[in-house]
Amino acid sequence: MPSRIADNLSRIQQQIADAASRSGRAASDVTLVAVTKYVTADMANELVEAGCLELGESRPQELWRKAKELSNPDICWHFIGHLQRNKAKRSLPHISLLHSCDSNRLLAELNRLAIGSGGKIDGLLEVNISGDASKHGFQPDEMNAIVAGLPDLSHVRIRGLMSMASLGGDRDAARKDFERLRQLRDQLADHLPSGVSLSELSMGMSRDFEVAIEEGTTLVRVGSALFEGVDV
């Protein structure tokens, strides 16, 4: 029998499809990242068994532990929290997409580590679009200079932007934040250096992912809604 978690996943997937349809898009245009930071590896594995292979963590230690315990090679791990530079080396081998490239120092360290390993790192630039003092990320007015310098990072592939809505806002306030991030992406796209892409937008969580989809996001980070009715 399907578990409560599998039922929740099915419901969220339908909500994603409905929101995409309302905005003239296909459900396949939006990737669900299931945020597993507050649940056990067994609970996360229920999502995997139900077909959700894009999992997100925001704490390095949890990423390391779950990546070890969940051995399915098809899982794609997204890191969505602030990544301290001293934890980057151990974390990067597990990460398919780093949503939170939030400083020049982190970008430089990622590039150094990638050069050393002979690989490439896929990431998103985190933008503090709401201006909340507690949030990490670049300020919107910094972004032209940041993007212009991306070609210097030979082993970091920036694929888009990430942000969170204001902590104290409602869905209308979230919509305005998401609209601002999309508009910023579109403005930056007019002057991208060669080889740089901003095709991805990561915005929207359990309380506002449908609004984010209507405003153009390609990645939604959903956690608590997937575990409603489950003792975590």
N, C-alpha and C positions, 0 to 999 in steps of 0.2 A: 504494500500500500504506500502511496506517496506520503512523505513526511510533511509536517507543518511547514518546515523550511522550504520544501519543494513546492508546496501550495503557494507560499508567499512569493517565491521566485516566479511562478507562473503568473500571478496577479501583477507583479511589477513589470514583467515583460509585456503584458497586455496594456498596461498604463503607458509604457514607452511607445508601443505601437500606436495607441490612440493619440498621444500627444504629437507624435511624428506626423500622423495623418492630418491632424488639425493644422499643421504648419506646412503641408504640401510636401512632406518628405516620406521616405520609406523607413520602416523600423530598422532595417539593416544599416541605415546611416548613423545609428546611435549605438555605441558600445556600452554595455552595462559592466561597470567595475564593482564587484561585490566586496564591500569593505568588511573585513573579518577581524578587525583589531580587538573587539571586545568578546570574541567567542573562542571556543576551543578548536583544536585542529579537527576533531571529529565532526563538529558542527560545520566547519568550513568544508569538510569532505562531503557532507550531504549536498552542498551546492554543486560541487564538482560532479558528483554522481547524478545530479539532476541536469547536468549539461552546461553549467556555468563555469567556464575555465579562466575567466579574467578576475583575479582576486587582488584586493588592495590592502596594504598595511601602512601604518603611519609611524611605527616604532621599529627601529632596526632589530632589537632583540626578538620581537615577535616575528618579524620576517624571517630571521635566521632559523628560529625554532620551527615555524610552520613549513618553511621550504624543505626542511629536513624530514619532518613527519609526513608531509603529503608528497608522495613520491611520483605522482602522475607527471610524466614528462611534458604533457600538453598544457599544463597550467602556465599561464602568463601572469607574473607578479608585477603589480603596479605599486610604486612607493609614492604615497600621497602626503606624507608629513615632512616636517623640517628635517633634513638630513645633515647631521653634524659631519664636518670634514673628517674627523678622526674615526668615524664609523663607515665612511664611504667605501674604503677598500674592501672590507668584508661584505658589504651589502651589494655592491654592484654586480657580482656574478649571478645574483638571483633576480635582478630587476630587468624586466622587459621594457618598461617605460617609467622614467622618473618624472613625476608631475610637478615637482617642487624645486626646480632650479631657481633659487631665490636670491642669489648674490653673485657678484663678480668673483669673489674668492672661491665660492663653491664651484662655479663654472671652470675656473682655472685648475682647481684640484681634480675635477672630473676629467678634464682634458689630459692632465699629467698622468693620472692613473690609467686612462685608456691607451695612451701612448706606450706606457710600460707594459701593458698586457697585449698590445697589438690588436686591440678591438676598437669598436665604436660604441658610444653611449647615446641612446635615444632619450630625449627629454623635452619638457615643456617649460617655458618661462613663467614663473609664478608672478602675478601682478596683484598688488594690493589695491584692487579697483574700488573698494568701499572706503578706503582711508582709515580703517580701524587701527588704532595704535597697537593693538595686541597681535596683529597679523604680520606674518613674514611676507616678503615679496618686494619686487621693484615698484616704484611709483610710476604711474602712467606717463608722467612727463620725462621719465628717464628712458623710455623704451626706444625712441629713435636711435639714441646713442648705443644702447645695448645691442640692438639688432644690427647696427652698422658694424659692430665689432665681432659679430659671430664668425665671419670667415677666418679669424685668427685662431679659432678653436677647431683645429683640424680633425679632432676625434670625437667631438660632441655634435650630434645631429639634433638640432632643435626642430621640433615638428609642430609647435603651436604654443598656445597660451593656456594657463590655468588660473582660476581665481575662485574665491568664496564670496557669497553674499554677506552683507552686514549681519553681525550676530544678533543685533536687536531689531532687525527689520521684519516686516511681514512679506507676503508673497509679492505684493506690488513693489515694495522696495527692492526685493530680490530681482524682479524683472528689470528694473532700471539698472541695477548693477550688471546683470547679464547683458543687457543691451549695450551698455558702455564698453564692456569687454569685447563684444563682437565688433562694435564700431572701431575700437582701437585696433583690433586685428585687421580690419578692412583698410584702415588708414595706413598701417605699417606695410600691408601687402602691396601697396602702390610703389614702394621703394625698397623692395627686398634685395639684398645682395645675391649674387649668383650662388646657387646651391642651397639657399635657405628656404624652408617651407614653413608656413604657418597654417597648415590645413586643419589642424586639430584644435578644438576648444574643449577644455575640461572644466565644466561648471555644473552645479546642481547636485544636491544631496537628497536625503530621504524626504525632507520637508518641502523641497522646491524643484525637484528634478523635472517635473512636467513643464514648469515655467521655463526652465533652462532649455529644454528641447524646443519649445516654441520660439525661443530666442536664438536657436542655431547651434547648440552644443553638439559635439560629436561623441563626448564621453561623459557619463554620469556616474557619480560615486555614491552608491547607495549601501547603507549599512543597517541601521536600526529597523527600517521597514521590512527587511528580509528576515528578521528574527522576531517579529511580532508574535506574541502568544507562546514564545519559547523561553524556558527558564535558562538564562545565560549567566 
